Amino acid sequence: MAYEVDYMPVGEGEKSGDAIVLRFGNLTGPREQQTVIVIDGGYQESGELLVNHINEHYGTNEVNYVILTHPDIDHASGLCVVLEKMKVGALIMHKPWEHAEDIKSLFQNGKITASGLQDKIEKSLQHASDLESMAQKKGIPIYEPFEGTYLDNVFHVLGPSKDYYQSLLPHFKDMPAPKISLGAFAPIFRKAEEVANWIQDHIGIDLLDDDNDTTSASNNTSAIIVFVIDGHKLLFTGDAGKTALLNAIAYADSKGFSLTDLNFLDVPHHGSKRNLSSKILKKIKATTAFISAPTDSPKHPAKRVTNALRKHGHSVYVTRGKSILHHNQGNARGWGDIESEPFHDRFEE
């Protein structure tokens, strides 16, 4: 079965995001023999790009599934454009405000009500809330992507579990003070005056950090989804951090599902050094890895990450503000080839 994975350019510098389209099926046949899935939408401008891209290259105004991996603005905003301008079969997203009753006991303020907490969550995650409202008005069904969810006999959600997801919600930005700290998994913010230094790297050493998970709580709620298309495995990770990815690996292991024979890996969070570890790359291996990153960013992707991916056998490709395509028996559309990321013997961090 043929498939295409398209990455759209999203933002510049620190304001970058993700906007991905996956199409599979009989790509030369009628529309009903194809499935089109949008995975995150970046900002509003990238939402417009997605709509135009699907209209032009797929010849359709219909999307089977829209997936919001997590509620950050750089993933949610553009999806509002997709829902507004296209016919959408279903929206896959978490609805954190609907978990208010389950998590209210996790806050220091014991008097907080579920309705008050729900209002606060919705206000702090306005773009995701707007997306839900738009889907409801258009009669689009919404499904929450928790561990174990299967859809269309093609994609399988590996994480997060509902329990892990709910444990992270009190640590979202602008939430009331939680009872329990994230401890070792709390975000670490480095001092602005920290001096960059030069790193020497080579194939025989490991520079990735297996210790603290410094990813934000919101990023760690990212839906981690594997698509199995005619035996080909494609893994999408959103902005998931080390803990979330290790949990997903453990779940896959419990189901006897290997992640070491992937055909495609969507590298989390623009290739940040905070999201991958050696433990993860021993259990997640793909022939091809894509990284969504802005044109000129000093830290995305981190060269220690692209080097580590190469050490573990991945061919690595970085968008750097361009639309790029990975396909199997798909249509190359006359686009030029992109060179894989080289190994960096020496780099500055």
N, C-alpha and C positions, 0 to 999 in steps of 0.2 A: 504494500500500500504506500502511495506517495505521501509526502508531507513537506511543508515549508514552515520555517520559523523566521519571522521578520522582526528586526529590532529597529525602532524608530528613534531618532535623536531627541533628547529631552534636556533642555536647559543648558546652562553654562556654569562653570566653577562649582561653588557649593550648592547652587540651585539646579542640580541635575536630578533625574528620576528614572523611572522605567516605563516603557511602553512597548509591548510585545504582542505580535499576532501569530497564532498557530493555525495552519489549515492542513487538513489531511483528508484522504479518501481518493476518489476518482477525480483528480484535478483537471482532467480534460473532458469530464462528463458533465451532466446537468447538476445544478446547484444542490438538489436533494441528495446527491451522492457524495457531498462534501460536508465537513464540519469545520466551522470557523470559530475560533476562541480568541478573545482579547484578554491578555494578562497584564493588568495595571495600565494606567493611561497617562502618567506623567501630569503635566500642567495642562491648562486649557488649550494652548497652542498645539501641544502634541496630540490632544484629543482630536483636534481638527485634522492633523496629519493622518491619524489612524483612520478616520472616516474617509478621507480622500484616497488613502492607500487601498483600503478594502474595496471601495467603489471602482477604482481604476484597475487594480491588478487582479482582484478576485471577481470583478464583474457582478457584485451583489451589494445590496443594502441590508442584508440580513446577517446577524451574528447569533450563533447558537448559544454561546455562553460568554458572559463577561465576568472576569475574576478580579476581585480586589484582594491582593495578598494580605495587606494590612492598611490601617486607616490614615497613614501620613499623607499630607497634601500632595507630595510629589508623586504619588501613586493614584490618589483618588480623584483629583480635580479633573483631569482629562476624561475620565470615564463618564462624567456627567454629560459631556458633549456627545459621547458615543450613545448613551441611552436616549438623549434628546433627539438625535438625528437618524438613528438606525432602528431597525426592528430587532429586538433582542429576545431570545428564547428564555433565558434564565440568568439571574445575577447570583454569583457565588461570593459571599462576603460575611465576615463576622459582624455581629450586631452587639457591641460591648454594652450598650445601654440596657439591653434586655437581660443582662446578667446582674443587674443592680441588687436584686433581692438576694441572690446567692452570695454576693461578695460584701455586703454592707457590714458584716461582722468583722471584716479584715481591716477596718479603719479604727484609728485611735478614738475618734468621736463616736462613742457608742449610741448617741442620740440621732445620728444621721438616718433619715428615712430612705426607703428604696426609691420613692418618687423624686426626692431631692437629689439623690445620687444619680439617678437616671438623667435628670435635667442637666446636671453638671457634666456628665460624660458626653451627652449629645452636644452641648455647647462647645466643649473643648475639641470635639471631633466633628466640626460643622460640615466639612466637605463629605465625609462618609455618611453623616446623617442626611445630607441633601440627596446623596445617591440613593439611599433607602427610600426617601420620600418620593423621588422621581419614579423609582421602580414600582412603588405601590400605586401611584397615580396612573401608571401605564399598564397595570395588571401583570407586571413581570414577576414571576415567582422568585423568592430569595432562599438560598440554602447556605447554612453555615458550614464552612470547611473544617471539620474536626477530624482527628485521626480515625482512620477506618472508613471514611466516607468513599463510596464508589459512585461514579456517574458514567452513564453511557457505556459501561463495560470497557472503558478505555482509560479513564484517569482515576487514580487512587490517592487519597490524601494521607500522607505519612505523618503529618503533624500540623498544628499542635494538638495534644489531647485537651479535652475540655477542662480537666483539673489544672493542667499546667497553664492554660490560657487564663483561667480565672485567677490564678495566683499572681499573674503579672499585671492584671488590670489596676490594682491599687497603686502601682508604681508608674502609671502613665503620667505624663506631664499635666500639671494643673489639677491633679487629684488631691483630696484631703490627705493628711498624714496617715500612712499605713501603720498597723501595729507591728509588723515584722519587716525588718530590713531585707533587701535582696542579698545582703552579705557579700560573698565572693563574686556574685553575679551582678553587683551594682555597677553602673557606668563609672568609668574613671575619666576625669577631665584633667588633662595635662596643663601645666603652667604655660602661659603665652611666651615666656622668655626662654623656654627650653631650646637649647641649641641643636640645630640639625647636625648630623654626623654622617660620615661616609661609611658604607658597609661593603665588605668584600664577601662575595658569595661564589660557591662552586658546587658541582653536582653532589659531592660527597658529604655536605653538611646540611643541617636543618635549621632554618631561621624562624620558623613559625612557633608561636607561643601556645603551649598546651594548657596553660594555667587559666587565669581569670577570664571570665566572659565579660567583656566591657561593652557589650551591645545594649542598646536601650530596651526597655520592657516592650515598647510598641513594636520595635523591629523583631523582637523574639516571638511575637505573636503571629508572624508571617505564616501564611499557609504554605506548606511544603508539599508539592504535588508531583507525582510521577505519571507520565503518560506512556502507555505501552501500545505502540502502533505497529501492528504486523510484526511483532517480535523486537522492534526497536524501542529502546527505553530513553525517555527524555525527562530530565529532572529539573524542575523550576523551584527556586528557593526564596524568592522575594528578597527581604533584607535580613533573613534569619541569622542569628548568632550561633556561637559554639554550642550552648546548652540546647537550644532548639534543634539544631542539626544532629547532635548526639542522641537526643530523644527520638528523633525520626529514624535514625539508623537503628536504634535499639528496637523500635517498633517493627521496622522492615525485617530485622533479624528474627524477631519472634514469629513472623509469618513465613519465614524461609524465603524471603524475597531479597535477592542479591542486588546491591548497588555498585558492585565493582565491575559490571559489564555494561555500563551506560553508553549510549551512542552520543548523548548530548547533555551538557551540564550548563545551566544558567547560574553563573557564579554570584553569590549574594553580595548585595550592597556595594556595587561598583568596584568590586575587588579590594575592599578594605581589609587591612591586616588584622582587624579586630574580629572578623567573622569566621575565619578558617583556622584549623590547627592540624598538626601532623596526624593526630588520632582520627580526625575526620577524613583526611585525604588517603588514609590507609583503607578506609571503608567505602569511600565514594570515588569512583574512577570512571572517567569517560574518555572516548576517543577525541571528542571536540568540546571545548569550553568557550562560552561567549561571556564577555563582560561589557555591560552597559556603562559607559563613562563619558564625561564631557570632553570637549576638544582639547583643553589644556588645563589639566588639574595636577598639582604637585603630589597628591596622595592617592588619587583614584585613576587607575588601579595601582596598588602598592606593588613595587617591583619584586619585593620578597614573596608576594602572593603569586604573581605570574611565573616567577622562577620556580616556586614550589609546585605549582600545577604542572609545569614542564617536567620537573624531576619525577613526578608521579605518572608521567606518560600522556598528559593532555596536550593537544594542539590548542593554543590559546589565541583567541581573536578579540580585539577591543574595538568598540564602536567609534570612540573619539569624535562624537558629533555627526557621524554618518549613519545612513540606513544600511544595514547589512543583512544578508540572507544566508541561512543554512537550509539545505534541502536534501531530500532523498527522492530521486525521480521527479523532482519538481521543475519549475520553470525559472531559469536563471535570469530572465528578463533583460538580458543584454548588459547587466551591471558588470562593472569591472571586478577583477579578483582583489581580495584583500590579503595582505601578507600576515602570516601568523606572528605573534609577539616573539621577539628574540629573547635569548637568555642574557640577563644583565650581570656581568661579572662584578661590576662596581656601581653602586648607586647611593644617592643622598637621601637621608630621612631626617 
